[in-house]
């Protein structure tokens, strides 16, 4: 649960609590520098002093520190004030902080990890921490104060143990290690729970509206009713603006983890990225001192990741008994897993949204290509060439198909487009930050970025009318993509693409026969109509981009221009 921006975003969480020159500051520094937190008590190192709305009156507090409590007793003490008018408690976290600091300064590392890299050591620590997760869980309908305190203890001590796994971090001086713990413990705890929730959802052990709050309990977004008496005089329903379940548990990020499907080491790397400030695989590098210059767009990390996926796929499912068309259909179905039915309306497409779209489209396309036995047999150069040609088209077609499907279920309006797994845009109301693409704003560039044209709304309507099943949809997407690849490169690659299309056409014929759709020629004509209309509308857009290129309206500064080849070297 989040409590304030200071707590949620870590860095200032303890800084207010330890004011310069205070008793708390001097005692903590003394423990760090002299006895490395070996004494049984730490000064009043508390959360509530760090919370903006708190006004702890120390004169009215009675603290009882019991050194003989049972092992499972809470390290955090919630102490109610004597003054009846003051209803919010004083929260003493001193014992918890003492234990966590002691853990990171004097770690008890059992496993030998001398020959492992720091990332491997942190991965091992992360995996070991998650072994406490139970498969059989109960629902926590009302989060109590005890649940919150256990979450704090688990997160702070867990992050301290995790940080202690790294030799590099252990080489830091004591003050830096404590500062690091202050900064990351809450976010680390939340990221760990998010990753476990993603894992359990993917396995089918956790519902789409559930979050694994603890190793043995989950909350349901629609049914949870947290106790707020520790944090506010108001009830949860009155504070919903601040504590929306999908927001406080970062549900969009959970779905992104499911979509990306990282292994343990990749997940640890993602965690390190988030904790230490590294973000997107795409970087916009702006020239210093010139506000009107367009940025250099560095996509090298993204391209490297996508190429790695398509050349060394991590396939879990067995697809030997499936045709190539069925294998690619399975890939389309897998890409949908993160899609939600309940969508938020996005009024402004930000630069981060553009980056997310690029990253999602390129990586999902690479995964999709690796589903096919035939494509995996191509040489590496051909695989990369296909990826270069189709990643953006494939991503757009997948979003168009999703929009059509959700419109038919009345989960998306007729003037809306499903821009991401969790959001829609409205054609008539949307705005877009295109400052990385052009020195002109979105309104000035409407000729090139007309929403209905940009998102192929006519094709979406065709999909709704024809209602292709998943195999037919995959066939349409495949034929469009591989024709584009062949036309772009020509020569041997075009010949490979023609043979691949023949294989997929034969697979579709076999699918129709096996499903008793003998007279399928009229159906096939409808599918080909979608392909032809898409190509027609795409050609109109390419002509517009060519006009823009004549007047130098678009940014051409990409680190990997071969992946943004649309004439004249613009992206679609």
Secondary structure, DSSP 4 states (H G I P E B T S, - for coil): ----HHHHT-TTTTTTTS-TTSHHHHHHHHIIIIITT-SS------SGGGSTT----GGG------TT--TTS-SSEEE--S-TT--SPEEE-HHHHHHHHHHHHS----S--TTS-HHHHHHHHHHHHGGG--SS-EE-SS--HHHHHHHHHHHHHHHHHHHTT-HHHHTS-HHHHHHHHHHHHHHHHHHHHHHHHHHHHHHTSS-TTEEEEETTEEEETTT-----TTT-SS-TGGGTTT--HHHHTTHHHHHHHHHHT--HHHHHHHHHHHHHT---SSEEEPPTT-TTSPPEEE-HHHHHHHHHHHHS----S--TTS-HHHHHHHHHHHHTTT--SS-EEPSEE-HHHHHHHHHHHHHHHHHHHTT-HHHHTS-HHHHHHHHHHHHHHHHHHHHHHHHHHHHHTTSS-TTEEEEETTEEEETTT-EE--TTT-SS-TTTTTTT--HHHHTTHHHHHHHHHH---HHHHHHHHHHHHHHHHHHHH-HHHHHHHHHHHHHHHHHHHHHHHHTT----HHHHHHHHHHHHHHHHHHHHHHHHHHHHHHTT-S---BTTGGGS-HHHHB--
